[in-house]
C-alpha cells in the first residue's frame, strides 16, 4: 500500500503531455516552462484547476533541483 502523500505517476506524466494554453509560453510543455515564469505565477497565484496544480508541481520539482528524477518520464523523440 502506497503512503497517502505518494506522488501520482499519472500526474507526473502529464507534465510532459500538457502544454501551456495561454500567455508568453503558449504551446510549451508544462515540464519545459522556465523557472522565472513559474516563480512569477507562484508569487501571483497559479491558475485554478488542473493546470495550476501541474504548474505548482513542476515549480516544486524545479525549485528543489529534482528534474533529473522525472526525466525518465519524458517521451522519447523519434
Secondary structure as UniProt FT lines:
FT   TURN            4..5
FT   HELIX           9..14
FT   TURN            15..17
FT   TURN            24..27
FT   HELIX           30..32
FT   HELIX           35..44
FT   HELIX           49..63
FT   TURN            64..65
FT   HELIX           67..70
FT   HELIX           71..73
//
